[in-house]
Amino acid sequence: MKNKTVTVTDNRTGKKYDFPILEPTIGPDVVDISKFYSDTGMFTFDRGFTSTASCRSKITYIDGGKGKLMYRGYDIAFLATKKSFLETTYLLLHKKLPDKETLKDFSLEVKKRSFIHEGMKKLFDAFPDRAHPMAILAAGVSALSTFYFDHLDIDSPDEYMEMATRVVAKIPTIAALSYRYSQGLPVIYPDMEKGFTENFLYMLRGYPHSHIELKPIEIKALDTIFTLHADHEQNASTTAVRVVGSTHAHPYACVASGISALWGRAHGGANESVIRQLELIGSVENVDKYIAKAKDPNDSFRLMGFGHRVYKNFDPRATILKNIQQELVSELNLDSSLMAIAKKIEDIALSDEYFIERNLYPNIDFYSGIILQALKIPKEMFAVIFVIGRTPGWIAQWIELKEQDSIKIARPRQLYLGPTERTPKY
Ligand code: CMC
C-alpha cells in the first residue's frame, strides 16, 4: 500500500510538496514536516506548539474530547484508585506494573536513597528565611550532581537508572527540607518504616523525636494527587526537560529545569491561585458578584480552577479528586468556609449557560487546591507537591529520549520581525 502523504500547494508558484503522514497507535495522524524547510525553503509557525507533535512517545495518551488519560496504556482512574503512586512511578520508569516482590524491592531501593548528603544542609542554610520552597527545590535538585557525581554517565543505563531512582527518592526529602528551612523549623529525617507518601507528610508536618498521627485518608488523598500529576505528555515542564535533555544534560540538570518551568501560575502555580481566589472572594455571599465578573467580557477576572486547553469535556483527574474531596470532608469532618465558597462556585458554574457553552468545567487544580488546603499543606508548597508527582514522568520522558537511536538537539527557528540590516554610521 502506498505511504500516506499530505500535499501542500504553494499558491504563489503552484508548486506541490508531499509530506508523509505518520500513524499513531491511537489519536490524530501526524504530518512529518521535518523536511519542510529543506524542501520548500519556508519555516512553519506554531506559537505555543498547539499543532506540533515534538517527539515520538509511548508513555502517556490524552484524548481531550473524551476526557481520557492513560499512562502506558492504563486508564488514570484504574491507577489512581487501585494502584499507589510508587507502583505508578515504577510503571512510568520501567514500562510495566511491578508484582508484589518487585514493588517491595523498589520501595526499599527508594527508601535507601531518600536521605540526602549531610553536606547539602549547608546549601539550605545559605537561603534567607521565607525563601520560596520552589527556588530551594530547584537549587537542591541541581546540586545533587555535585554531591552524587559517582553516577553521572548518561551513556550507561545502569548509571542513569541510578540517577532516576535517586531523583525520585530524594525529591520529597529536599521538598520537605525546603519548607522547613524556609520557616526556620527543625529538620525531620526520612523514616525507613514509612511508605513514600506517608514519609513526605511526616517530614513536612512532624516534630523531632515524636510520633505524629497521620490519618490513612490524608495519605490516600496526597498519594492520589501525586499519581494524577505523574505525567501529562508534552506539557511545558516536560518539554523543558526534553529540550535540556536533547543537549545531553544529565537528569539532575533536566529535572531542575522542569521545576523552574513548572513554577509559573499558568502551570504548577494554578492550584495556589485557586485558594488565593477563594480567600479573595471571602464569603458565600460574594460568590455571585465574582461569577458576574468572570462572565463579564470587559473584565479580565477568570475563575481559577475552571477550563482546560486540552480537556474540553471534563478533566478525568478532577472527577477522581472530587470523590477524594468528598471522602476527606466526611472522614475529617471538614467544614471550612473556603469549602463552602468552592461548593457554591462549583454549583453555579456547572449549571450556568456561560460556563456550559464554553465547556468550562472544574479542572484538577480546583480540587487539588482545596484538598491540599484541607491537608494543612501551606500554599507555597502546592507547586512543590506538583513537582513530587511529576518527577517520575519527567524521568520517564528523559529515559525515552535517551533510548532513541539518536538524539536530535531541540533547536526551533523563528519568524523574524526585527529590523532589516541597518547601515551603521561610522
Ligand atoms: N473563567 C471565566 N471564563 C473563562 C475561563 C475561566 N476560568 N476560562 C476560559 N474562559 C472563557 C474565556 O473568557 C473565553 O470566553 P469567550 O469565548 O467569550 O472569549 C472562553 O472561555 C475560551 O477561553 P480561552 O482562554 O480561549 O481557553 P483556553 O483553552 O486557551 O484556556 C485555560 C484554558 C486553562 C488557560 C483557561 O480556561 C483559564 O485561564 N483557566 C483558569 C486558570 C486555571 O484553572 N488553570 C489551570 C489549568 S489545568 C492545569 C494543568 O492541567 O496542568
Boltz pocket constraint, residues with backbone or C-beta under 6 A from the ligand:
constraints:
  - pocket:
      binder: B
      contacts: [[A, 265], [A, 266], [A, 267], [A, 270], [A, 294], [A, 295], [A, 297], [A, 301], [A, 302], [A, 303], [A, 304], [A, 305], [A, 306], [A, 307], [A, 308], [A, 309], [A, 310], [A, 358], [A, 360], [A, 363], [A, 364], [A, 365]]
      max_distance: 6.0
